[in-house]
Amino acid sequence: MSRKFNAGYYVSEGFHSIFTHGFMSFAAVCMIVACLLIMGSFTLLAVNLDNTLGDLENENEMLVYIDDALTQDQARMLQPKLAQVDNVAQLTFVTKEAAVAAFKAKHSDTTAILNNLPDDAFRDRYRVHVVDIERMAETKAALEQMEGVGYVNAATEIADGFVMVRNIATGVALVLIGILLVISLFIIANTIKLATFYRREEIAIMKMCGATDGFIEWPFVVEGMLLGLTGALIAFFVQWGLYQMVARFAVQGNGLSLVNMISYGSMAVTILAVFCGVGVFIGVVGSLFAIRKFLQV
């Protein structure tokens, strides 16, 4: 009963099996959808949290105060040298006058007390943004060693806190996704195994007639692939709807004002590709695990 690879036959048998065992196929698709939604939700949470932390990182800047002995022109001339320091992304020069004006604006409720504050009360300084926030302490030390720099003010503790939160969130998301993937394979394998159980006599007859394992397996592989793709497409659109609901809630909710959610549309192609890949993987591997027992005739 051994034959050459016949894709048309395997696809036909895969489709036929799906509709023949409609309830079990429906159960398998529902499980795939549920697993993909859970994994997708955790992944999108991690992506948005990383994006939000990235925005907070960009706002976390260092202030490089210039030595009082330098004139404003000399302070400006330091910019090319400071820009060459490793990990420095952007420099913005702030004059003494601008620093005093900003200070008065920030403390407008006490403007009367600050009226006599001279325009040169503060130092010229540079606002510095770094490429990698994890190296902020290292960058601060390098800037402090530059000639003409008085001192550097950097909130390294806050930077370290951002990095720690980001790393923990990413690690937890990866662990949860890994656990859910294993659980998904187990559930799908057992769901498909129930459908395969009703065909055990057919499989046994095919084995006794000389059919190869591959000939018997391929229709189940195609069936698992089709179930995985169906579940992936359904999960993709359901995830889209859920994501839009959460995004609207985040915009309307004052407690989530710090959350900057990424547009689902901008990630749609990637999400669809990942869902389809994971769905096919779960369906195919689950089918192979399910049928292995029944091939031992």
Buried (B, 14 or more C-beta within 10 A) or exposed (E): EEEEEEEEBBBEBBBEBBEEBEEBBEBBBEBBBBBBBBBBBBBBBBBBBBBBBEEBBEEBBBBBBBBEEBEBEEBBEBEEEBEEBEBBEEBEBBBBBBBBEEEBEEEEEEEEEEEEBEEBEBBBBBEBBBEEBBBBEBBBEBBEEBEBBBBBEBBBEBBBBBBEBBEEBBEEBEEBBEEBBEEBBEBBBBBBBBBBEEBEEEBEEBBEEEBBEEBBBBBBBBBBBBBBBBBBBBBBEBBBEBBBEBBEEBEEEEEBEEBBBBEBEEBEEEBBEBBBEBBBBBBBBBBBBBBBEBBEE
